[in-house]
Amino acid sequence: MDSDQEGLGLSKPSESQGKIKLALAGILGFVAVVLVLHLWWDGRNADQAAQQERKGEADYRAFLAAVKTADGIADPLQRCLQTPDLPGSHWNETTTRAYCRLHAIKALSLADIENLLKQGKAAEVDHAFQSYLDAQLHDPDQPGVVDAAFDDAGFNDSNAHTRSVIELWKQQEPQSAFALAASGMQYFDAAQQARGFGWARDLNDDQIQGMDQQLVLARRDLDQAVSLMPTLVAAYSSMISAGALDSDGDYMYQAAASGLKQDPANFAIRRQMMSNAQDKWGDMFGGLLEQVHEDQSLVGRNPLLRMVVQTPAVYRATCYCNYPQSRINELVVQAADKNLSASGLISLASKVDGPNNREAVELYSEALRFNPTNVDALRWRSQDMIALGDSKGAIAAFAAVAKRFPENNAMQAQLGNIYAQAGDVKDSEATLLAVLQRDPDNYDALGLLGDLYNHAGRQPQKAEVMADTLISKYPDKAAGYIVRSCNQMDHNLPGVYDTIHYFIDHFGDDPQWKSQTAEMRGYLLKHPEKV
């Protein structure tokens, strides 16, 4: 048999051949195991991702349901306290409660102040602000009260109406430190508006000159206010900001030192110092680590400072660092894990608005817990809900807040905007017309109504009326020309080229009108002018 097998080519394998086969079998077995483990791991990760997505969706729905319930509470403090913390976060209850109390104070509104001044009762206005200041300096349960009172009255907002109220106050009480502080705050915002929010290298001479003129007025009135009343801590944070805008480090340090002498744990001052301690501003006030250390040591005196301590996490999440979106998402979650101010929450939301609308809705909702009159946050939240396919919920969420502020025309105008974006043309038109009935010159309502008539409403004649009204009332603003150009481009009407060229010449370099400028340039390419 052996010889036969050999003759047939069936000789016995050598020992080395057997080892090779065993090795090959082992390798194949190993590869098979790796493939099986890889498939198992992929499946496991997919299951975990699906579970996390389901949990995230469930948490989101539960959170919005709790927000909706809280929105139905009439009392502002209880409404804030009953609004849920962000899903999965670890907020400090003492700080949250203090921040809710701060935003629930019953201070004089701008309308209240104007009414008193028209009756010649400036002394009563001063008395009210003195009571806010006394509470902040002497009641540990009311940190930040006078700062909030100035802010709630709108003195940090540059507009003609607020300026007229302040001037009336100053006329009646020329030596009122409170009136002078309000004036300086408003002049500072006017300086910021004159400058714009672009990079310094992009500013033109008019912007710089306008800023400088307003800063001189701001510093004059703020300096006089604290000269008359050194304990008026609300003025010092604006002084720090004015110094920063003026690139005057000595002024910033002097303002901070004077303010902290009166109130070492002042929330507004400490927040400004933290902002300017960033490395992009030259590590002022010892840099971020120094400020974190100082603020942590003072949390026992003012629990609001926990929000300032957490602020560097917001800076990391919102920096222009070319991070991939996945990394930004991680940093946003880390920053929102601890107590933050409403402005910090809005900054975080802007980084996930679009890529992660669900998280953005949660962040905007939390910001509105503390600052329900922030119209931008209201609008952005509802826009994100619309993007998530929840138009009905978007309208309901906005309307629930707006019904508490029926005379807030800015809010009501944006409610009309949300109705339009959700496809409800009838309610959009009715809401915007109601605003214009109360305030015929309301710029936002006129522009939004013109846009509605141009597009969803399909009423070009009415759109042209809105354009004419806007241009006659606000010739230096963009909205009227946008409404007119849209109508003219949609119907190839005479005058379209004049409108486009005027808009590009006057507004084309402004980043906020980038998309409108691009649309007009596109029209010119498709419809060349006849020479």
Buried (B, 14 or more C-beta within 10 A) or exposed (E): EEEEEEEEEEEEEEEEEEEEEEEEEEEEEEEEEEEEEEEEEEEEEEEEEEEEEEEBEEBBEEBBEBBBEBBEBEEBBEBBBBBBBBBEBEBBEEBBBBBBBBBBBEBBEBEBBBEBBEEEBBEBBBEBBBBBBBBBBEEEEBBBBBBBBBBBBBBBBBEEEBBEBBEBBBEBBEEBBBBBBBBBBBBBBBBBBBBBEEEEEEBEEEBEEBBBBBBBBBBBBBBBBBEBBBBBBBBBBBBBBBBBBBEBBEBBBBBBEBBBEBBBBBBBBBBBBBBBBBEEEEBBBEEBEEBBEBBEEBBEBBBBBBBBBBBBBBBBBBBEEEBEEEEBBEBBBBBBBBBBBBBBBBBBBBBBBEEBBBBBBBBBBBBBBBBBBBBEBBBBBBBBBBBBEBBEBBBBBBBBBBEBBEEBBBBBBBBBBBBBBBEBBEBBBEBBEBBBEEBEEBBBBBBBBBBBBBBBBEBBEBBBBBBBBBBEBBEEBBBBBBBBBBBBBBEEBEEBBEBBBBBBEBBBEEEEBEEBBEBBEEBBEEEEEEE
